[in-house]
Each structure stands twice: as C-alpha cells, then as structure tokens.
C-alpha cells in the first residue's frame, strides 16, 4: 500500500517546527508527491484500495491545514497553501475514479496492447543498473515527448518498465540508491558498458 507518511512533502508540512524551506523546494516536493501518487494509482487495480488511500491522504493534509490555521501567530502560509493543493488534487483524482467506475467504457484504451518481447537478464543487469541509465537520460534531458516537451521522471521510468517487462518497487527509492552511492560506485554499470564497448572496438581492430 502507498504510504503518504513516506513522502518528502508530508514530512515537511507535518513538521511542527516552522519550516525554512523555500517555495521552490516545496514545489519540487509537491511535484514528486504528485508523481508518486499518480504512479501508485496507475499501478493499483483495486478501486477500494485506491479510494481508501486517497481518503487517507486527504484526511492527513486536512489535519495539517487545520492545525496550521489554528496557530494564528505562527501560521505558515506555505504550509496551508500546499496542504490545500494536495486536498484539491486528491478530490479531482477521487472524481476521476468515480467516473471510471460509473462509465468504464469511456476509459477503455483503443487498440491492441503491445507486449514488449524484451526482458532483463538478472545475471547481468539488476534494477539499480537500469536506474543508472534512467537517471542519465533524465538529468541530461535527452528524452522528450513527441512534441518536444520535457517528461516527468515517472514517465521515463514507466517507459523502461514497459520496454523490459519489469516493475520497480519504488522508483524514488531506487533512484536514491543510485544517487547516494559512493563516488566510485555511483555509475558502476555505466562503466561496465563503457568497458564492453571499448573491448568490442579493440576486438574489431579499430583501436589498440
């Protein structure tokens, strides 16, 4: 089950101490929160669990908002603003689920579902290795939408999952495993790929 308490936005807004985070940092935490919640909603097929999770999220942020509004002298406007944004977003997602349940035929995707014939070889590549590649594509902004717009981290990750027929348990946790590694291990698999390409080049006689 997706847990709101594990998100950075919830940890920041539920902190009783006055926050020093900038609006930019809060917006980043909010965007990550929305991406993670949408990723959960898209992967969960049980509407009861989806609705219960959204109800819990709405309740938690409603309590944060109420608690902040009660502190007249130390009220933090940013906390109230982002709590309201989450509550509004969750309300829209609940409406969408209710529409899906009431009018399911309008949410059926047209066309046959394409199944990728590609799979990861677990003896050679693990999920952290794949995440190294994803991070490289994402942070260099090398992948865009059809009309040239930037994509979200979850969109890019979902593309890799679909292409290679696997699922990350938590894409942000897995990204953290890559980013937080020691410098000499941070891009270990990318270094392996470099070595493999160099070796193939040498075997074909292009470089000594």
N, C-alpha and C positions, 0 to 999 in steps of 0.2 A: 504493500500500500504506500502511496506517495505521502510523505510527511512534510507538512508545512514548517514544522519546527526546525527542519534541517536546512532551510533556505537562508541565504545571507540577509535578504530583506526583512524576514521575520525577526532574525536575531538582532538586527539594527533597531527596528522600530519597537520591539518589545523590551529593549534595554531601558530601565527606569532612569538611568543617568542621562542627563542632557546630551544629545548627540552632537558631535563636531563634524560629522560627515557633510561634504559639500553636496549641492544639488546634483552635480554631475555624478558623484559616487552613488547617490541614492537612485538616480535614473538607471545607472548600469545595473545595480542590484535589482531594480524593478524589472528591467528587460530580461535579465537572467531568470527571475522568478516566473515571468510570463512564459518564457520559452520552456522551462522545466514543467510547468503546469500543463501547457498545451501538449508537450511530448507525452506526459502521463495520460491525458485524456484521449489522445490519438491511439495509444497502445492498449488501453484498458477497454475490454469489450462489455463488461458488466455495468449496465447503466445504474444499478443500485449503488455500487461502489463509487462510481463517478459522481453521482449526486451527493452521496454521503460525504465524500471528500470535499466537494465544493461547499457544502453546507458548513463543514468544519472550518474551512479556510475563511469563509465569510464571518463566522462566529468569532474566530480568533482576532481578525483585524477589526471587527466591530468593537470588540473589547478594548483593543489598543486605542482606537479612536475615542471611545467613551472615557477611558482613563486619562487620555491626554486633554480632552475638553474639560475634565473636572479640575485640572491644575491651572487655574486662571492666571496665576502669577508666573509660572514656569512653563506655560503652554508652548509646545514646539509646533509651529505651523507646518513644517515639512512632514512631521510625523502624521499629522491629521490629513494632509494632502495625499500622501502615498497610501495611507490606510483607506481613504475614500476611493482612490484609483483602483485598488485591489477589489474592494467591495463591489464597485461598479462593473469591473471586468468579470468577476465571478458571476454576477447577476446575468450578464449577457451570455456567458457560457451555459448557465442553467437554462436560460430561454432556448438556446440552440439545441440542447439535449432534449428538451420537451418537444420541440418542433420535430426533431428526428424520430422521436417515439410516436408522435401523432401522425406524421406524414413521411413514413420511411421510404416510400417510392421516390420521393424527390431528392433523396440523398444517396441513391444508388449510383455508383460511378459507371459511366457508359464504357462499353468496350471490354474486351477480354483482358484479364490481369496478366501482365507479362511476368514470367518467373525467370530470374537470372540463373544461368547454368554454372555460375562461378561460386566456388567455396574456398574458404581459407584452409590451408594445410596447418593444423595445430602443432605439428612437429617443427615447423619453421617460423610461423607467424602467430603471435598472440594478439589480444585486443589492444594492449598498450602499444604494440608495434604499429597497428593500424591507426591508433590515435596520434602517433607521431606524425604520420602523413597528413591526417586531417588538420592538425594544428598548423603544419607547414602551409597547406593550401589556404587555410582560413586567415592566418596572420599576414600572409603575403597578398591577400585579397585576389588570388588568382582564379577563383571560381565565381561566376555571376549568374544571374537569371538570364532567360532568353533575351530580355530587353536591356541587358547590361546593368541591372540593379544589383546592389550588394545583397548577399544572402545571410541568413542567421546561422549561428553555429549549429543549431539543431537540424536545420535543413540540410546542411552539408553532411552531418553525421548520419542522418536518416538515409541519405543517398548511398553512403558506403555500406550501411547495414543492408539495404535493399540489394545492392550490387553483389555482395558477398554472402548473402543469406545468413546473417547472424544478428544478434541484438546485444548492445551494451546494457549492463545492469543499470548504470547511472553515467550518462555521458560527461557530466561535470566532474564527478569524482574521478573518472578515468582521465579526463583532461588534467586534473590536478596531479595525478600520478606522474604524468609526463613533465609538467611544468616544474614540479617541486623536486625532481630528482637531482642528484649530484651532477655538477657540470660535465664530468667525464662520462656520464651515463645518460644524459638528457636526450641525446639523439643517437642512441646506440644502434637502432635498427636502420636509420638513415645512413649511418656509417657503414653498416654491413652491405647495404645496397650499393653504396659508392665503391666499396671494395670489390663487389661482384662485377660491376660494370668495368672497372679498371682491369680486372683479371680477364674478362672476356675480350677486352680490347687488346690486351697483350697476346692472348692466345691466337687472335686473328692477325697478329703481326703489325698492328698499327703503331704501337709504342713499345719501347724496350721495357 
